């Protein structure tokens, strides 16, 4: 066997970690805890608890509605203030801008 054939055989054997016989490569085991994840103890899972409905969360209001609201309508690029007693009246095809101060 020539030296080139011997090298090709070694390269072929290196592709398989479980090849029988002696290989000129060394397989190292990485120490646990260094660049590897450590196993955690599995805790028992209570499936019945998972099927219980979650408790309702209390809704937290960001604003109590006591702020000042101002509404304007726009027609022909002109801004017109709307009287507060008319707030909520539906007007179709009119552009509005709302300003609410907390």
C-alpha positions, 0 to 999 in steps of 0.5 A: 500500500502506498503512502497516498493510499494509506492517507486516503484510508485514514481520511475515510476512517475519520468520517466514522466515529465507530470504525473498528481498529485503531484510528489516529484521531482522538475523540474528546469528551467535553467536560460538563458545565464548560460550553455545554448545557447541564441537565435540570431535574424534571419536576412533576407536572400537575395536569389538573392545574393546567386545565383549570381556568385562569383567574380573571385579571382586574382591568386597570383603567388608564384614564377615568374619563375626567379629561377635556375633549375638544373636537374639530371638523374639517371642510375645504381645508378649514377647521371648525370647532364642534359644540360639546352638546353635539359630540357623538352625533354622526356626520357622514363624510366629514373629517374630524380631529379629536384632542383629549387632554388627561 
